[in-house]
């Protein structure tokens, strides 16, 4: 089988990169804080934590909360999120992009701050179970930007860092790639402002899934 010319393994972040869930996640973080009588983080602060594991996200969103109450806040977040997750959809053009990458024989993976339960439910809801060759979630390995989840994916397929591309919408994703020695591409339509991406030297910043698809067809 002929392998692609530059990257064998492509790892996608999930929320805000493939799945149009950024606004809902931010609202659910805010609602969970309100439920516990905590200061409600701004839209910007709530969006900043997207991509981190749940514990790390709660540390940022509610820095004054005692650690023993994190499970309580996490449960309130999950309550709000799972009540609304059926309303979330893939960004337009995502399925066609993934199918084109599969046809070009890339290994497709997901590296996400979601829980395993949350990712599996999302994959089922959009009928993507057969699309990805492997996935990693923050509750089964280290949270971003620790490179462990990407290193595990590379080891699983025997792929070197220089043959690996990480695609994401946050600085956590791009720092993850840098920490793992891999290349990255940022997308501007998710949680973080693309102006914050420069220090991580992404190969490209895509402003839509169509833009991302075009870049991957030419360069990946």
DOVO-739167 format. One line per field, with one value per atom (N, C-alpha, C): residue in three letters; chain; x, y, z. Coordinates in steps of 0.001 Angstrom, whole numbers, plus 500000, padded with zeros to 6 digits. Each point is the difference from the previous one (the first is absolute). Layout:
res (ALA; ...);
chain (A; ...);
east (X; ...);
north (Y; ...);
up (Z; ...);
//
This chain:
res (UNK; UNK; UNK; UNK; UNK; UNK; UNK; UNK; UNK; UNK; UNK; UNK; UNK; UNK; UNK; UNK; UNK; UNK; UNK; UNK; UNK; UNK; UNK; UNK; UNK; UNK; UNK; UNK; UNK; UNK; UNK; UNK; UNK; UNK; UNK; UNK; UNK; UNK; UNK; UNK; UNK; UNK; UNK; UNK; UNK; UNK; UNK; UNK; UNK; UNK; UNK; UNK; UNK; UNK; UNK; UNK; UNK; UNK; UNK; UNK; UNK; UNK; UNK; UNK; UNK; UNK; UNK; UNK; UNK; UNK; UNK; UNK; UNK; UNK; UNK; UNK; UNK; UNK; UNK; UNK; UNK; UNK; UNK; UNK; UNK; UNK; UNK; UNK; UNK; UNK; UNK; UNK; UNK; UNK; UNK; UNK; UNK; UNK; UNK; UNK; UNK; UNK; UNK; UNK; UNK; UNK; UNK; UNK; UNK; UNK; UNK; UNK; UNK; UNK; UNK; UNK; UNK; UNK; UNK; UNK; UNK; UNK; UNK; UNK; UNK; UNK; UNK; UNK; UNK; UNK; UNK; UNK; UNK; UNK; UNK; UNK; UNK; UNK; UNK; UNK; UNK; UNK; UNK; UNK; UNK; UNK; UNK; UNK; UNK; UNK; UNK; UNK; UNK; UNK; UNK; UNK; UNK; UNK; UNK; UNK; UNK; UNK; UNK; UNK; UNK; UNK; UNK; UNK; UNK; UNK; UNK; UNK; UNK; UNK; UNK; UNK; UNK; UNK; UNK; UNK; UNK; UNK; UNK; UNK; UNK; UNK; UNK; UNK; UNK; UNK; UNK; UNK; UNK; UNK; UNK; UNK; UNK; UNK; UNK; UNK; UNK; UNK; UNK; UNK; UNK; UNK; UNK; UNK; UNK; UNK; UNK; UNK; UNK; UNK; UNK; UNK; UNK; UNK; UNK; UNK; UNK; UNK; UNK; UNK; UNK; UNK; UNK; UNK; UNK; UNK; UNK; UNK; UNK; UNK; UNK; UNK; UNK; UNK; UNK; UNK; UNK; UNK; UNK; UNK; UNK; UNK; UNK; UNK; UNK; UNK; UNK; UNK; UNK; UNK; UNK; UNK; UNK; UNK; UNK; UNK; UNK; UNK; UNK; UNK; UNK; UNK; UNK; UNK; UNK; UNK; UNK; UNK; UNK; UNK; UNK; UNK; UNK; UNK; UNK; UNK; UNK; UNK; UNK; UNK; UNK; UNK; UNK; UNK; UNK; UNK; UNK; UNK; UNK; UNK; UNK; UNK; UNK; UNK; UNK; UNK; UNK; UNK; UNK; UNK; UNK; UNK; UNK; UNK; UNK; UNK; UNK; UNK; UNK; UNK; UNK; UNK; UNK; UNK; UNK; UNK; UNK; UNK; UNK; UNK; UNK; UNK; UNK; UNK; UNK; UNK; UNK; UNK; UNK; UNK; UNK; UNK; UNK; UNK; UNK; UNK; UNK; UNK; UNK; UNK; UNK; UNK; UNK; UNK; UNK; UNK; UNK; UNK; UNK; UNK; UNK; UNK; UNK; UNK; UNK; UNK; UNK; UNK; UNK; UNK; UNK; UNK; UNK; UNK; UNK; UNK; UNK; UNK; UNK; UNK; UNK; UNK; UNK; UNK; UNK; UNK; UNK; UNK; UNK; UNK; UNK; UNK; UNK; UNK; UNK; UNK; UNK; UNK; UNK; UNK; UNK; UNK; UNK; UNK; UNK; UNK; UNK; UNK; UNK; UNK; UNK; UNK; UNK; UNK; UNK; UNK; UNK; UNK; UNK; UNK; UNK; UNK; UNK; UNK; UNK; UNK; UNK; UNK; UNK; UNK; UNK; UNK; UNK; UNK; UNK; UNK; UNK; UNK; UNK; UNK; UNK; UNK; UNK; UNK; UNK; UNK; UNK; UNK; UNK; UNK; UNK; UNK; UNK; UNK; UNK; UNK; UNK; UNK; UNK; UNK; UNK; UNK; UNK; UNK; UNK; UNK; UNK; UNK; UNK; UNK; UNK; UNK; UNK; UNK; UNK; UNK; UNK; UNK; UNK; UNK; UNK; UNK; UNK; UNK; UNK; UNK; UNK; UNK; UNK; UNK; UNK; UNK; UNK; UNK; UNK; UNK; UNK; UNK; UNK; UNK; UNK; UNK; UNK; UNK; UNK; UNK; UNK; UNK; UNK; UNK; UNK; UNK; UNK; UNK; UNK; UNK; UNK; UNK; UNK; UNK; UNK; UNK; UNK; UNK; UNK; UNK; UNK; UNK; UNK; UNK; UNK; UNK; UNK; UNK; UNK; UNK; UNK; UNK; UNK; UNK; UNK; UNK; UNK; UNK; UNK; UNK; UNK; UNK; UNK; UNK; UNK; UNK; UNK; UNK; UNK; UNK; UNK; UNK; UNK; UNK; UNK; UNK; UNK; UNK; UNK; UNK; UNK; UNK; UNK; UNK; UNK; UNK; UNK; UNK; UNK; UNK; UNK; UNK; UNK; UNK; UNK; UNK; UNK; UNK; UNK; UNK; UNK; UNK; UNK; UNK; UNK; UNK; UNK; UNK; UNK; UNK; UNK; UNK; UNK; UNK; UNK; UNK; UNK; UNK; UNK; UNK; UNK; UNK; UNK; UNK; UNK; UNK; UNK; UNK; UNK; UNK; UNK; UNK; UNK; UNK; UNK; UNK; UNK; UNK; UNK; UNK; UNK; UNK; UNK; UNK; UNK; UNK; UNK; UNK; UNK; UNK; UNK; UNK; UNK; UNK; UNK; UNK; UNK; UNK; UNK; UNK; UNK; UNK; UNK; UNK; UNK; UNK; UNK; UNK; UNK; UNK; UNK; UNK; UNK; UNK; UNK; UNK; UNK; UNK; UNK; UNK);
chain (A; A; A; A; A; A; A; A; A; A; A; A; A; A; A; A; A; A; A; A; A; A; A; A; A; A; A; A; A; A; A; A; A; A; A; A; A; A; A; A; A; A; A; A; A; A; A; A; A; A; A; A; A; A; A; A; A; A; A; A; A; A; A; A; A; A; A; A; A; A; A; A; A; A; A; A; A; A; A; A; A; A; A; A; A; A; A; A; A; A; A; A; A; A; A; A; A; A; A; A; A; A; A; A; A; A; A; A; A; A; A; A; A; A; A; A; A; A; A; A; A; A; A; A; A; A; A; A; A; A; A; A; A; A; A; A; A; A; A; A; A; A; A; A; A; A; A; A; A; A; A; A; A; A; A; A; A; A; A; A; A; A; A; A; A; A; A; A; A; A; A; A; A; A; A; A; A; A; A; A; A; A; A; A; A; A; A; A; A; A; A; A; A; A; A; A; A; A; A; A; A; A; A; A; A; A; A; A; A; A; A; A; A; A; A; A; A; A; A; A; A; A; A; A; A; A; A; A; A; A; A; A; A; A; A; A; A; A; A; A; A; A; A; A; A; A; A; A; A; A; A; A; A; A; A; A; A; A; A; A; A; A; A; A; A; A; A; A; A; A; A; A; A; A; A; A; A; A; A; A; A; A; A; A; A; A; A; A; A; A; A; A; A; A; A; A; A; A; A; A; A; A; A; A; A; A; A; A; A; A; A; A; A; A; A; A; A; A; A; A; A; A; A; A; A; A; A; A; A; A; A; A; A; A; A; A; A; A; A; A; A; A; A; A; A; A; A; A; A; A; A; A; A; A; A; A; A; A; A; A; A; A; A; A; A; A; A; A; A; A; A; A; A; A; A; A; A; A; A; A; A; A; A; A; A; A; A; A; A; A; A; A; A; A; A; A; A; A; A; A; A; A; A; A; A; A; A; A; A; A; A; A; A; A; A; A; A; A; A; A; A; A; A; A; A; A; A; A; A; A; A; A; A; A; A; A; A; A; A; A; A; A; A; A; A; A; A; A; A; A; A; A; A; A; A; A; A; A; A; A; A; A; A; A; A; A; A; A; A; A; A; A; A; A; A; A; A; A; A; A; A; A; A; A; A; A; A; A; A; A; A; A; A; A; A; A; A; A; A; A; A; A; A; A; A; A; A; A; A; A; A; A; A; A; A; A; A; A; A; A; A; A; A; A; A; A; A; A; A; A; A; A; A; A; A; A; A; A; A; A; A; A; A; A; A; A; A; A; A; A; A; A; A; A; A; A; A; A; A; A; A; A; A; A; A; A; A; A; A; A; A; A; A; A; A; A; A; A; A; A; A; A; A; A; A; A; A; A; A; A; A; A; A; A; A; A; A; A; A; A; A; A; A; A; A; A; A; A; A; A; A; A; A; A; A; A; A; A; A; A; A; A; A; A; A; A; A; A; A; A; A; A; A; A; A; A; A; A; A; A; A; A; A; A; A; A; A; A; A; A; A; A; A; A; A; A; A; A; A; A);
east (500847; 499153; 500888; 499728; 500755; 499594; 501001; 499715; 500017; 499360; 499982; 501389; 500157; 501338; 500661; 499238; 500650; 499633; 498726; 499577; 499247; 500500; 499307; 498837; 500221; 499028; 499485; 498679; 499384; 499116; 500294; 499228; 499149; 498716; 499071; 499583; 499976; 499220; 498523; 499142; 498573; 499182; 499799; 499122; 500618; 499255; 500458; 500856; 500348; 500795; 499173; 499413; 499089; 498547; 499792; 498661; 499699; 498872; 499651; 499385; 500841; 499514; 500562; 500809; 500698; 499033; 498989; 499078; 499242; 499567; 499267; 500880; 501230; 500894; 500195; 500240; 500194; 498755; 498826; 498760; 499810; 500363; 499829; 500970; 501219; 500949; 499440; 499468; 499422; 498800; 499133; 498817; 500383; 501029; 500442; 500535; 500766; 500507; 498839; 499016; 498843; 499240; 499881; 499296; 500615; 501322; 500701; 500223; 499411; 500150; 501383; 500731; 501353; 499963; 501060; 500082; 499919; 499187; 499823; 501093; 500810; 501074; 499437; 500782; 499612; 499981; 499396; 500009; 501428; 500891; 501391; 500678; 499808; 500634; 499412; 498693; 499371; 500469; 500198; 500467; 501460; 500786; 501434; 500265; 499181; 500297; 499601; 499317; 499588; 501239; 499981; 501143; 500801; 499875; 500644; 499147; 500626; 499222; 499079; 498977; 498967; 500572; 500857; 500553; 500814; 500860; 500813; 499120; 498928; 499087; 499318; 499567; 499320; 500943; 501275; 500981; 500101; 499946; 500076; 498681; 498897; 498690; 499535; 500375; 499561; 501190; 500963; 501250; 499805; 498889; 499785; 499308; 499624; 499253; 500949; 499710; 500834; 500010; 501149; 500164; 498976; 499605; 499061; 498615; 499744; 498706; 500048; 501163; 500079; 498997; 499848; 499011; 498592; 499640; 498676; 499843; 501020; 499942; 500016; 500814; 500036; 498664; 499321; 498690; 498985; 500066; 499079; 500303; 501285; 500364; 499435; 500228; 499523; 498474; 499319; 498542; 499544; 500582; 499597; 500423; 501214; 500509; 499205; 499789; 499318; 498535; 499432; 498620; 499885; 501122; 499966; 500862; 500793; 500986; 499374; 498733; 499353; 499786; 500136; 499801; 501258; 501133; 501279; 500214; 500635; 500256; 501458; 500444; 501303; 500007; 501162; 500127; 499725; 499361; 499657; 501257; 499956; 501130; 500928; 499790; 500916; 499999; 498825; 499951; 500707; 499778; 500666; 501510; 500469; 501438; 500593; 499342; 500513; 500008; 498953; 499952; 501127; 500284; 501085; 501348; 500209; 501246; 500123; 498899; 500029; 500362; 499451; 500282; 501472; 500660; 501428; 500885; 499370; 500718; 500711; 499501; 500484; 499372; 500754; 499378; 499357; 498730; 499262; 499732; 500327; 499829; 499382; 499532; 499468; 500790; 500436; 500672; 499217; 499254; 499016; 500028; 499581; 499820; 498701; 499140; 498748; 500275; 498983; 500063; 499737; 500377; 499707; 498505; 499213; 498544; 499481; 500474; 499528; 500373; 501233; 500416; 499239; 499858; 499293; 498557; 499361; 498622; 499951; 500983; 500039; 500259; 500901; 500303; 498777; 499258; 498793; 498951; 499862; 498928; 500191; 501230; 500237; 500492; 499841; 500293; 501426; 500941; 501402; 500843; 499368; 500778; 501071; 499750; 500990; 500995; 499895; 500818; 501404; 500140; 501289; 500682; 501313; 500777; 500350; 500014; 500254; 499589; 499709; 499645; 500608; 500249; 500456; 499203; 499617; 499251; 500774; 499664; 500784; 499856; 498932; 499834; 500683; 500638; 500706; 501501; 500437; 501414; 500180; 501151; 500236; 499249; 499567; 499291; 500965; 499494; 500782; 500414; 501164; 500912; 501078; 499890; 500905; 499935; 501138; 499980; 499621; 499695; 499861; 498963; 498815; 498970; 500451; 500731; 500482; 501148; 500869; 501087; 499447; 498938; 499384; 499443; 499357; 499470; 501116; 501082; 501131; 500589; 500133; 500539; 499082; 498697; 499042; 500159; 500346; 500119; 501446; 500949; 501400; 500389; 499424; 500229; 500907; 500980; 500913; 499353; 500510; 499421; 499967; 501039; 500042; 498980; 499370; 498956; 498618; 499906; 498765; 499540; 498693; 499403; 498860; 500019; 498928; 499208; 498672; 499123; 499071; 499964; 499149; 499688; 499068; 499502; 500503; 500883; 500468; 501521; 500520; 501437; 500384; 499074; 500289; 500355; 499264; 500255; 501362; 500289; 501239; 501202; 499842; 501090; 500213; 498918; 500096; 500863; 499714; 500777; 501469; 500253; 501387; 500713; 499321; 500602; 500313; 499231; 500218; 500959; 500447; 500893; 499303; 498675; 499204; 499625; 499598; 499506; 498554; 499542; 498625; 499377; 498661; 499179; 498949; 499795; 498964; 498760; 498854; 498765; 499473; 499495; 499644; 498544; 499213; 498553; 499562; 500963; 499669; 500104; 500685; 499940; 500993; 501194; 501045; 500210; 500393; 500305; 501266; 499973; 501163; 501252; 499843; 501180; 500911; 499420; 500796; 500763; 499820; 500624; 501453; 500407; 501258; 501209; 500060; 501202; 500212; 498941; 500125; 500304; 500100; 500421; 499203; 498673; 499220; 500321; 499898; 500270; 498956; 498803; 498899; 498953; 499249; 498815; 498810; 499102; 498833; 498830; 499286; 498883; 498639; 500012; 498778; 500418; 499047; 500311; 500370; 499358; 500339; 501462; 500431; 501392; 500929; 499646; 500814; 500095; 498892; 499974; 500915; 499916; 500842; 501482; 500348; 501402; 500492; 499193; 500406; 500167; 499135; 500104; 501309; 500448; 501213; 501277; 499947; 501239; 500160; 498927; 500123; 500504);
north (498811; 501189; 501247; 500921; 501237; 500918; 500481; 500902; 501450; 500901; 501397; 500618; 501121; 500491; 500727; 500560; 500725; 499475; 499778; 499566; 498677; 499022; 498714; 500054; 500679; 500034; 501427; 500165; 501294; 499873; 500814; 500002; 501260; 499826; 501120; 500191; 501251; 500331; 499807; 499927; 499768; 501282; 500487; 501161; 501265; 500664; 501235; 499813; 498749; 499704; 499202; 498897; 499213; 500202; 500215; 500039; 501432; 500530; 501407; 500157; 499827; 499901; 501059; 500911; 500952; 500829; 500575; 500878; 499234; 498760; 499215; 499661; 499600; 499655; 501203; 501166; 501205; 500297; 499882; 500263; 498999; 498737; 498978; 500212; 500438; 500343; 501149; 501006; 501148; 499571; 499162; 499547; 499168; 499146; 499177; 500873; 501031; 500921; 500707; 500425; 500679; 499078; 498729; 499025; 499914; 500125; 499868; 501348; 501061; 501317; 500588; 499546; 500498; 501175; 500830; 501027; 499356; 500567; 499433; 500546; 499121; 500487; 500679; 500931; 500674; 499003; 500394; 499146; 499651; 500996; 499770; 499004; 500175; 499096; 498591; 499906; 498684; 499302; 500743; 499412; 499592; 500738; 499710; 498578; 499452; 498688; 498849; 500283; 498930; 499318; 498670; 499228; 499406; 500585; 499417; 498850; 499125; 499009; 500688; 499291; 500644; 500601; 499270; 500517; 501263; 499953; 501165; 501180; 499716; 501057; 500646; 499192; 500536; 500815; 499608; 500775; 501420; 500135; 501318; 500756; 499292; 500671; 500423; 499220; 500295; 499886; 500922; 499870; 500062; 500565; 500086; 498803; 499031; 498842; 498983; 499544; 498959; 498739; 499356; 498851; 498898; 499842; 498915; 500246; 501222; 500291; 499911; 499671; 499862; 498976; 498836; 499047; 500584; 500813; 500622; 500950; 500818; 500921; 499233; 498950; 499176; 499359; 499537; 499393; 501012; 501225; 501029; 500344; 500050; 500243; 498893; 498754; 498876; 500014; 500362; 500091; 500953; 501173; 500981; 499559; 499443; 499647; 498854; 498941; 498840; 500302; 500991; 500389; 500688; 500554; 500790; 499447; 498948; 499586; 499524; 499549; 499538; 501139; 501246; 501144; 500342; 499393; 500355; 499182; 500619; 499322; 500183; 499175; 500191; 501301; 500644; 501143; 499552; 500860; 499686; 499650; 498890; 499562; 499022; 499752; 499133; 498571; 499431; 498611; 499836; 500905; 499904; 500109; 500877; 500135; 498711; 499415; 498769; 498855; 499907; 498937; 500152; 501238; 500243; 499602; 500289; 499610; 498487; 499325; 498535; 499423; 500581; 499519; 500178; 500983; 500221; 499234; 499098; 499044; 500625; 501106; 500493; 499180; 499856; 499523; 501196; 499887; 501092; 499678; 500944; 499786; 501246; 499831; 501103; 500079; 501214; 500268; 501128; 499672; 500947; 500114; 501150; 500199; 499423; 499459; 499393; 498736; 499541; 498690; 498911; 498765; 498877; 499869; 500114; 499897; 501092; 501226; 501101; 499843; 499567; 499832; 498862; 498870; 498866; 500361; 500751; 500407; 500938; 500894; 500919; 499245; 499047; 499221; 499221; 499460; 499265; 500928; 501196; 500889; 500517; 500061; 500495; 498896; 498759; 498836; 500023; 500246; 500087; 498849; 498997; 498974; 499358; 499784; 499340; 500940; 501286; 500972; 500106; 499831; 500233; 498682; 499978; 498794; 499830; 501096; 499951; 501335; 499984; 501237; 499965; 501194; 500135; 501118; 499766; 501000; 500349; 501157; 500513; 499169; 499219; 499211; 498640; 499685; 498724; 500202; 501251; 500320; 501409; 500618; 501345; 501053; 501061; 501089; 500866; 500623; 500979; 501132; 500630; 499806; 498950; 499186; 498859; 499194; 499615; 499342; 498530; 499443; 498550; 499434; 500634; 499393; 499918; 501009; 499963; 499013; 499931; 499016; 498578; 499760; 498667; 499648; 500961; 499750; 499720; 500748; 499768; 498613; 499600; 498662; 498906; 500219; 498986; 499671; 501009; 499787; 499998; 500125; 499997; 501188; 501150; 501206; 500952; 500571; 500956; 501386; 500855; 501338; 500800; 499873; 500789; 499541; 498861; 499497; 500149; 500833; 500160; 501448; 500202; 501332; 500069; 501018; 500259; 501206; 499882; 501085; 500364; 501292; 500392; 501478; 500360; 501383; 500767; 499394; 500676; 499950; 500902; 499960; 498697; 499391; 498713; 498945; 500005; 499032; 500245; 501271; 500322; 499799; 500282; 499729; 498501; 499240; 498540; 499500; 500502; 499587; 500368; 501238; 500437; 499141; 499687; 499180; 498589; 499526; 498653; 500002; 501180; 500087; 499870; 500193; 499833; 501360; 499994; 501207; 500255; 501224; 500330; 500920; 499980; 500952; 500512; 501308; 500575; 500325; 499989; 500454; 501181; 501010; 501265; 500079; 498940; 500072; 499308; 499720; 499306; 500878; 499523; 500630; 501137; 499917; 500979; 500935; 501228; 500972; 499570; 499995; 499526; 500854; 501238; 500824; 499352; 499129; 499349; 498781; 499655; 498785; 500213; 501238; 500264; 499356; 500034; 499493; 498508; 499291; 498554; 499642; 501010; 499836; 498935; 500114; 499049; 500179; 498923; 500058; 500827; 500077; 500708; 500316; 501068; 500271; 499997; 499047; 499849; 500779; 500705; 500824; 499359; 498792; 499217; 498562; 499082; 498613; 499890; 500785; 499995; 500408; 501040; 500452; 498889; 499361; 498915; 498843; 499622; 498911; 500302; 501227; 500391; 499920; 500495; 499970; 498563; 499147; 498601; 499301; 500287; 499376; 500389; 501220; 500478; 499635; 499952; 499949; 498792; 499278; 498926; 498700);
up (500000; 500000; 500000; 499121; 499930; 501146; 500733; 501107; 499505; 500701; 499578; 500013; 499299; 499732; 501159; 500928; 501085; 501382; 500270; 501335; 499911; 500755; 500067; 500978; 501130; 501093; 500163; 499952; 500250; 501231; 501005; 501248; 500050; 500212; 500114; 501453; 500435; 501178; 499636; 501000; 499731; 500104; 501229; 500213; 499413; 499141; 499399; 498769; 499686; 498806; 499000; 500458; 499164; 500409; 501284; 500592; 500425; 499577; 500238; 501396; 501010; 501380; 500934; 499485; 500860; 500842; 499365; 500728; 501074; 499685; 500987; 501200; 499756; 501112; 500916; 499410; 500804; 500840; 499387; 500741; 501136; 499778; 501029; 501155; 499707; 501061; 500844; 499330; 500714; 500848; 499446; 500729; 501218; 499848; 501128; 501122; 499656; 501030; 500700; 499227; 500586; 500939; 499625; 500838; 501394; 500080; 501280; 500677; 499437; 500601; 499850; 498965; 499764; 499032; 499977; 498962; 498618; 499129; 498662; 499087; 499407; 499126; 498754; 499468; 498769; 498846; 498883; 498810; 499607; 500058; 499611; 500930; 501317; 500954; 499918; 499784; 499875; 498734; 498925; 498742; 500076; 500797; 500080; 500450; 500895; 500593; 499091; 498889; 499098; 499428; 500049; 499542; 501135; 501189; 501174; 500538; 500796; 500718; 500989; 500470; 500816; 501282; 500706; 501255; 499733; 498971; 499673; 499595; 499243; 499578; 501199; 500960; 501177; 500874; 500043; 500760; 499453; 498683; 499367; 500127; 499790; 499979; 501388; 501014; 501376; 500941; 499871; 500772; 501506; 500476; 501436; 500601; 499184; 500503; 500634; 501217; 500599; 499138; 499956; 499107; 500288; 501266; 500312; 499395; 499530; 499390; 498465; 499433; 498540; 499459; 500676; 499462; 499925; 500989; 500008; 498808; 499762; 498867; 498681; 499940; 498787; 499706; 501032; 499799; 499481; 500506; 499497; 498550; 499643; 498598; 499107; 500404; 499178; 499888; 501087; 499961; 498898; 499960; 498990; 498600; 499879; 498670; 499376; 500762; 499418; 499689; 500666; 499692; 498648; 499523; 498768; 498875; 500269; 499006; 498687; 500054; 498766; 499010; 500472; 499118; 499206; 500347; 499388; 498727; 499031; 498727; 499599; 499074; 499387; 499205; 499953; 499104; 498565; 499240; 498618; 499210; 499282; 499181; 500685; 501291; 500743; 499465; 499773; 499532; 498669; 499069; 498699; 500145; 500874; 500235; 500552; 500996; 500595; 498998; 499198; 498990; 498976; 499610; 499041; 500597; 501287; 500650; 500082; 500300; 500040; 498642; 498950; 498648; 499639; 500630; 499739; 500990; 500764; 500849; 501201; 500502; 501284; 501119; 501090; 501228; 500674; 500349; 500617; 501463; 500862; 501430; 500639; 501234; 500799; 501291; 500349; 501271; 500665; 501045; 500522; 501515; 500489; 501429; 500529; 499120; 500434; 500812; 500688; 500648; 498964; 500356; 499095; 499770; 501050; 499859; 499066; 500201; 499176; 498543; 499727; 498603; 499346; 500707; 499401; 499674; 500865; 499716; 498794; 499894; 498860; 498701; 500041; 498792; 499543; 500930; 499642; 499408; 500587; 499581; 498588; 499532; 498642; 499072; 500439; 499162; 499461; 500906; 499607; 500542; 500552; 500702; 499134; 498737; 499159; 499351; 500265; 499288; 500574; 501309; 500641; 500345; 499799; 500249; 501474; 500742; 501448; 500599; 501300; 500710; 501393; 500539; 501383; 500663; 501254; 500763; 501271; 500576; 501120; 501267; 500135; 501220; 499929; 498863; 499911; 499757; 499908; 499868; 500545; 499787; 500534; 499190; 500674; 499343; 499187; 498962; 499250; 500935; 499772; 498863; 500223; 501075; 500135; 498700; 499424; 498693; 500031; 501173; 500114; 499039; 499885; 499149; 498544; 499535; 498618; 499858; 500991; 499966; 499991; 500759; 500006; 498625; 499351; 498663; 499003; 500095; 499105; 500209; 501267; 500284; 499476; 500116; 499566; 498522; 499201; 498555; 499518; 500915; 499616; 499139; 500294; 499196; 500766; 499296; 500600; 500100; 500906; 500144; 498702; 499187; 498766; 498957; 500241; 499097; 500633; 501043; 500764; 499954; 499811; 499956; 501007; 500861; 500962; 499534; 499986; 499561; 501154; 500369; 501109; 500007; 500889; 500059; 501205; 500812; 501209; 500100; 500835; 500275; 500697; 500733; 500650; 498945; 498875; 498927; 499346; 499732; 499297; 500904; 501291; 500938; 500165; 500003; 500018; 498848; 498786; 498836; 500164; 500425; 500184; 501039; 501087; 501056; 499521; 499019; 499458; 498812; 499566; 498857; 498669; 499983; 498785; 499416; 498741; 499339; 500407; 499770; 500348; 498973; 499990; 499251; 500969; 500039; 500839; 499201; 500666; 499366; 500803; 499290; 500632; 500431; 499715; 500209; 501292; 500902; 501240; 501220; 501042; 501317; 500201; 499391; 500275; 498825; 500312; 498960; 499262; 498663; 499247; 500196; 500482; 500270; 501045; 500844; 501042; 499487; 498737; 499465; 499564; 499749; 499296; 500669; 501332; 500679; 499771; 499592; 499793; 498541; 499147; 498608; 499237; 499994; 499186; 498518; 499253; 498564; 499263; 500574; 499344; 501063; 499806; 500804; 499052; 500183; 499126; 500572; 499133; 500441; 499754; 499465; 499810; 499748; 500081; 499665; 498521; 499149; 498573; 499804; 500694; 499948; 500488; 501106; 500544; 499015; 499420; 499030; 498812; 499488; 498867; 500365; 501199; 500403; 500137; 500612; 500183; 498674; 499042; 498677; 499314; 500231; 499332; 500760; 501326; 500783; 500911; 500299; 500987; 499380);
//
